[in-house]
Amino acid sequence: MKWFKRKSYPQFWQAYASCFKHKQEQDLNHIRFVVFDTETTGLSSKTDRILSIGCIAINDLKINVADQLEIYVKQDHFNTNTVKIHGLLKEGKNAKYEESQAIIAFLDYVKDAVLIAHHAAFDVAMINAALKRLDLPRLKNKVLDTGHLFQKAKLDTSKAHFSLDELSQRFNIPLHDRHTASGDAYITSILFLKLISKLSAKDKVKLKDLLQPINRIGLL
């Protein structure tokens, strides 16, 4: 699928890219957020592959459980060690998509939503690596990292980075389906809303106040 060499992109990419023609909304209540997580064969965006993608949307700063996506991906690349974490077997019960089909479904689902993840750099890097294998550009979406948002809230400055488990415990978020893509996305969506509540306690917060460069890769 060497679309780039033709100097034209496939229809699904053009449809995705066309979603970004308008100026980005800044009022958090009017933004569609998509919280997402990837489960992978390992921790290298260069050599590992996506096994599953889980997404859940937030509209009007409320979790919309009717607006979700869960995809399992076929991969020849496999790491038996990571099965202990996410439990995804090479030959599992879940229906699986080819990687190209999974990426098409992901782009069609997220459209121009603002993406949210915990330690987002890794998940974004995994999606971008899959796009690169399809000779496509990088994701166009704005991205928020709940790890960065916790830093902004200045609730605990004892260390630089906190895991999803640590922050979930701090905010009393149940760890149901931890280390599944859909489970982690749901946990992160609750964490995001709790952080927004803290950040907007004194002044109204806009999207531009939350954005900052994704320049590190978190692992857990």
C-alpha positions as CSV (number, residue, x, y, z in Angstrom):
1,M,0.0,0.0,0.0
2,K,2.4,2.6,-1.2
3,W,0.0,5.5,-1.4
4,F,2.6,8.1,-0.6
5,K,4.6,7.4,-3.8
6,R,1.5,8.2,-5.8
7,K,1.4,11.6,-4.2
8,S,-2.2,11.1,-3.2
9,Y,-3.7,9.6,-0.1
10,P,-6.5,7.0,0.2
11,Q,-10.1,8.1,0.7
12,F,-10.2,7.2,4.4
13,W,-7.2,9.4,5.1
14,Q,-8.6,12.3,3.1
15,A,-11.9,12.0,5.1
16,Y,-10.0,12.0,8.3
17,A,-7.8,15.0,7.3
18,S,-10.9,17.0,6.2
19,C,-12.1,17.0,9.8
20,F,-9.4,19.5,10.7
21,K,-10.5,22.4,8.4
22,H,-12.1,24.4,11.2
23,K,-10.5,26.3,14.1
24,Q,-10.1,24.2,17.2
25,E,-12.8,24.8,19.8
26,Q,-11.4,25.9,23.2
27,D,-14.4,25.5,25.5
28,L,-14.0,22.1,27.1
29,N,-17.7,21.6,27.3
30,H,-18.0,21.8,23.5
31,I,-15.1,19.5,22.7
32,R,-15.4,15.8,21.9
33,F,-12.5,14.1,23.7
34,V,-11.5,10.5,23.0
35,V,-9.6,8.7,25.7
36,F,-7.6,5.9,24.3
37,D,-5.1,3.2,25.2
38,T,-3.1,0.6,23.3
39,E,-2.0,-2.8,24.4
40,T,1.1,-3.8,22.6
41,T,3.7,-6.6,22.1
42,G,6.2,-4.6,24.0
43,L,7.5,-1.1,24.9
44,S,9.3,-0.1,21.7
45,S,7.3,1.9,19.1
46,K,10.0,0.9,16.5
47,T,9.9,-2.8,16.9
48,D,6.7,-3.7,18.7
49,R,3.1,-3.8,17.4
50,I,-0.4,-2.9,18.6
51,L,-2.5,-5.8,19.8
52,S,-5.6,-3.8,20.8
53,I,-7.0,-0.3,20.9
54,G,-9.6,0.9,23.3
55,C,-11.4,4.2,23.1
56,I,-14.2,6.0,25.0
57,A,-15.6,9.4,24.3
58,I,-16.2,12.4,26.6
59,N,-18.9,14.9,25.5
60,D,-19.9,18.0,27.6
61,L,-17.3,16.8,30.1
62,K,-19.3,13.6,30.7
63,I,-18.2,10.0,29.8
64,N,-20.4,8.7,26.9
65,V,-20.4,4.9,27.4
66,A,-22.5,4.6,24.2
67,D,-19.6,6.1,22.2
68,Q,-16.8,3.5,22.4
69,L,-14.5,1.6,20.2
70,E,-12.6,-1.7,20.9
71,I,-10.4,-3.3,18.3
72,Y,-8.2,-6.4,18.4
73,V,-5.3,-6.5,15.9
74,K,-3.8,-9.5,14.1
75,Q,0.0,-9.5,14.5
76,D,2.7,-12.0,13.4
77,H,5.0,-10.2,15.9
78,F,4.3,-11.6,19.4
79,N,6.0,-11.4,22.8
80,T,5.0,-14.1,25.3
81,N,6.3,-12.1,28.2
82,T,3.7,-9.3,27.7
83,V,0.9,-11.8,27.9
84,K,1.4,-11.8,31.7
85,I,0.4,-8.1,31.6
86,H,-2.4,-7.8,29.1
87,G,-3.5,-11.4,28.7
88,L,-3.8,-11.1,24.9
89,L,-2.9,-14.4,23.2
90,K,-1.9,-14.7,19.6
91,E,-4.8,-17.0,18.9
92,G,-7.5,-15.5,21.2
93,K,-11.3,-15.6,21.2
94,N,-11.7,-12.0,20.0
95,A,-12.3,-11.2,16.4
96,K,-9.2,-9.5,15.0
97,Y,-8.6,-6.9,12.3
98,E,-5.6,-6.6,10.1
99,E,-3.5,-3.7,11.3
100,S,-4.5,-1.5,8.3
101,Q,-8.2,-2.2,9.0
102,A,-7.7,-1.3,12.7
103,I,-6.1,2.0,11.8
104,I,-8.8,2.9,9.4
105,A,-11.5,2.1,12.0
106,F,-9.5,4.2,14.6
107,L,-9.3,7.2,12.4
108,D,-12.9,7.0,11.4
109,Y,-13.9,6.9,15.1
110,V,-11.7,9.6,16.5
111,K,-12.0,12.1,13.6
112,D,-10.9,15.5,15.0
113,A,-11.4,14.7,18.7
114,V,-8.9,15.8,21.2
115,L,-7.1,12.6,22.2
116,I,-6.3,11.8,25.9
117,A,-4.1,9.0,27.3
118,H,-2.0,8.4,30.3
119,H,1.7,8.7,29.3
120,A,0.3,9.6,25.9
121,A,3.6,9.7,24.0
122,F,3.9,5.9,23.9
123,D,0.3,5.3,22.6
124,V,0.6,8.1,20.0
125,A,4.0,6.8,18.9
126,M,2.5,3.3,18.4
127,I,-0.4,4.7,16.3
128,N,2.1,6.9,14.3
129,A,4.3,3.9,13.7
130,A,1.4,2.0,12.3
131,L,0.5,4.9,10.1
132,K,4.1,5.1,8.8
133,R,3.9,1.4,7.8
134,L,0.9,2.4,5.7
135,D,2.9,5.3,4.2
136,L,0.6,7.8,5.8
137,P,1.4,11.0,7.8
138,R,1.2,11.3,11.6
139,L,-1.9,11.8,13.7
140,K,-3.3,15.3,13.3
141,N,-5.3,15.4,16.6
142,K,-4.4,17.5,19.6
143,V,-3.3,15.3,22.5
144,L,-3.6,15.6,26.3
145,D,-1.6,13.5,28.8
146,T,-3.2,12.9,32.2
147,G,0.3,12.5,33.6
148,H,1.0,16.1,32.5
149,L,-2.3,17.3,33.7
150,F,-1.6,15.9,37.2
151,Q,1.7,17.9,37.1
152,K,-0.2,21.0,36.2
153,A,-2.6,20.5,39.1
154,K,0.5,20.5,41.5
155,L,-1.2,18.1,43.9
156,D,2.0,16.1,44.5
157,T,5.4,17.3,43.5
158,S,7.4,14.5,45.3
159,K,8.3,13.0,41.9
160,A,8.0,13.7,38.2
161,H,6.0,10.8,36.9
162,F,3.1,8.8,38.4
163,S,1.7,5.6,37.0
164,L,-2.0,5.1,36.2
165,D,-2.2,2.8,39.2
166,E,-0.8,5.4,41.5
167,L,-3.1,8.1,40.4
168,S,-6.1,5.8,40.3
169,Q,-5.4,4.9,44.0
170,R,-5.0,8.6,44.9
171,F,-8.4,9.5,43.3
172,N,-10.2,6.3,44.5
173,I,-10.8,5.0,41.0
174,P,-11.5,1.3,40.8
175,L,-9.0,-0.6,38.7
176,H,-11.5,-2.8,36.8
177,D,-10.1,-4.4,33.6
178,R,-6.6,-2.9,34.2
179,H,-4.2,-3.6,31.4
180,T,-6.9,-4.1,28.8
181,A,-7.1,-1.3,26.3
182,S,-10.8,-0.5,26.9
183,G,-10.4,-0.9,30.7
184,D,-7.4,1.5,30.9
185,A,-9.2,4.0,28.6
186,Y,-12.2,4.0,30.9
187,I,-10.0,4.4,34.0
188,T,-8.1,7.2,32.3
189,S,-11.4,9.0,31.3
190,I,-12.4,9.1,35.0
191,L,-9.0,10.4,36.0
192,F,-9.2,13.1,33.3
193,L,-12.5,14.4,34.6
194,K,-11.2,14.5,38.2
195,L,-8.1,16.4,37.1
196,I,-10.2,18.9,35.1
197,S,-12.3,19.4,38.2
198,K,-9.2,20.2,40.2
199,L,-7.7,22.4,37.5
200,S,-10.9,24.5,37.0
201,A,-11.7,24.9,40.7
202,K,-10.6,28.6,40.7
203,D,-10.7,29.7,37.1
204,K,-12.4,28.4,33.9
205,V,-9.9,26.3,32.0
206,K,-9.7,26.3,28.2
207,L,-8.0,23.7,25.9
208,K,-5.0,25.9,25.3
209,D,-4.3,25.9,29.0
210,L,-4.1,22.2,29.1
211,L,-1.9,21.6,26.0
212,Q,1.8,21.0,26.3
213,P,4.3,19.1,24.2
214,I,4.3,15.3,24.4
215,N,8.0,14.9,24.7
216,R,8.5,11.8,26.9
217,I,7.4,8.2,26.7
218,G,5.9,6.7,29.8
219,L,5.7,3.0,30.2
220,L,3.0,2.2,32.8
